[in-house]
Amino acid sequence: MSSREPSSLSSLTAKAGTWTVGSKLASKALDFVTLLCLARLLGPSDFGLVAMAMSSVLIAEAIFEMPVAAALIRDPSPTKDMFDTALTIGLTRGLIVGMLLCALAYPLALFYDEPRLTTLICVLSLAPVMRGLKSPKLILFTQRFDFRPDFILEAAGKIASLCAAVAMALYTGSYWAIAVGTVVGPMLMMIVSYIYAPQQPVLSLKDWSMFAPIVGWYMLSQILQSVNWQLEKLLLPRFMDLVSFGRYSVASDITAVPYQSVVQPLFRPFLVAFSQIPSHEKLGEAYLRATSTIVFLVAPALVLLSILADVVVTILLGPSWHGAAFILTCLPLIAIISLPTALVNSICFLADKMHLIVIKSVIELCSKMMLICSLGYAYGLYGILAGQAIAAAISLTTSLAIVRASIGLSLARQAKEGVKYFAPILLMALCLVPGIYLGDSVDHPLRQLWLSIATAAAATLVYLGSMFFMARMSSSEGLHEYDFVMQYLRKRFRPAI
């Protein structure tokens, strides 16, 4: 692995993180606008039907996910043959996923006793084909820590998806609006990718040997992770009606917004930066700071979302979605437990220990399946949510052990860092309790909205203040390459300090 000066790497990572997070925030803002528009134009049953179809699409796509970009990132000077091979792999993968989904569409419709799924899944299968055809040469921008093209691609795709979905909803008033938006976005992103990173389409597997070593373990881990990721959505349609499942699906999608907006876009900047750190000791410190940054950014949003679930559902989605409020209260709290595990796979990948990802995925899948099935059968929705929480705690424990096995980072060191970034979260949650108590005595929706905003603002200030106090009091030393949030704030507000 090559190395850079810490200050240079810190600056590049901070800049890259700003672009990727900004891109994803803009993307998820547009997704949220789309969701709100469609929630007003369509009903829970329409969302439930599409969620039922999308679970199979997402699983199939994740199973055949190839680490093409990650493999290219590891090579400092990718050749034309590498890019041709990457394009061929992407095209082949997309076609396999598309054909597999079309073949499974009718059996899945019989399994769920929903005839509309046959055509719906066939149409939705076009989305992974489009995603697989994006220009591999975009990786050249990634290696230079330049994520501006990603911003343009995300924005263009989401705007196109919003316009197509809303237009279709106004015209038909059916679930096809969601399906059309799902397909149009990736199609435009694929076209724009070749405008930014032109590549002549040449089919070749000349450099397959470069990708082959990591495909085996990676594909096996993807199979396990994809089933684990969509397990609830695979099981729930068998135990609840379409309306209830639609509410659960939308609550789950809203819960995923902070993670998808902040954590996912940071994967590539962190992976590129991690790959340039020469020793496991420094990599361990960088990993801890990166994890702290993720929790710092995402956990407060999840706490606010959990506490203000009733307001979000009542004001933004409408009265027909009232049943989603309790689910939206629980899911964000469960998601917080999983935040420290976000970068574990990247550490295993760089340490050439892909088998540990498989072990982690097996433990997660088995525990989650047993807990959800047993507790869900006994206690219904409450049991399913409790099973998810316990499974998330098991996953966190497993991840701590895997990081120690990968780079030698002790459990005590990881636990100490965890206490440091979870303590402010508890203070923030306690600060919100008075606001919830007062909210029960306010009946007018507008007053309830302003009270919620004021409470959320006060809780956020308490959280930021406690984080700043703990940072001042801490005497620990380590790499500062990934603390780009504090670096950005200091740079912006230095004249006022």
Number of C-alpha atoms within 10 A of each C-alpha: 12 10 13 12 10 13 11 11 21 20 16 20 24 23 17 24 26 21 22 29 20 17 24 26 21 17 23 22 15 19 19 16 13 21 23 15 17 25 19 14 14 20 18 21 17 21 25 24 20 22 23 25 28 21 20 22 23 19 23 22 27 21 20 21 21 23 17 21 16 18 18 22 19 17 13 11 11 15 12 14 16 25 25 24 24 29 26 21 20 26 20 17 21 24 18 17 27 24 15 16 24 20 14 14 24 18 14 19 19 12 11 14 11 13 15 14 22 20 14 21 27 20 18 24 28 23 24 26 25 23 21 25 26 22 26 24 23 20 20 17 15 19 19 11 22 20 24 16 20 21 18 15 21 24 21 17 24 25 19 20 27 26 15 21 27 21 15 20 22 13 10 12 16 17 22 17 25 25 22 22 26 24 24 22 26 27 21 20 25 19 16 20 21 17 12 16 16 13 18 11 12 13 16 16 18 11 16 16 11 16 20 13 11 19 19 14 16 20 18 18 23 25 20 23 22 22 22 20 19 15 17 20 21 18 14 22 19 13 13 13 12 20 20 18 24 25 24 28 23 22 24 18 17 20 24 16 21 23 24 18 21 22 23 16 23 22 17 22 25 22 18 20 23 25 20 17 20 13 12 16 14 15 22 25 20 22 24 22 20 24 23 20 19 24 24 19 15 20 23 23 19 25 24 22 23 23 23 22 21 18 19 20 20 17 13 15 19 14 10 15 21 16 17 24 21 16 21 27 21 22 22 26 19 21 20 21 20 18 19 20 17 18 22 19 21 21 23 19 19 18 15 12 18 22 16 22 25 21 14 22 23 17 17 22 20 13 19 25 20 13 21 28 17 15 19 20 13 12 13 16 18 15 18 21 21 18 21 21 23 17 25 22 15 18 21 20 13 17 22 19 17 23 24 15 15 20 19 14 21 14 15 10 13 19 11 10 15 16 10 15 21 17 14 23 25 13 14 22 18 12 18 21 14 10 21 16 10 13 18 9 9 13 9 9 12 11 12 20 17 11 17 22 14 13 21 23 14 15 24 20 12 18 22 16 13 18 19 14 12 15 14 9 9 10 7 6 7 12 17 17 24 29 19 22 16 15 15 15 10 13 10 10 9 9 7 6 5
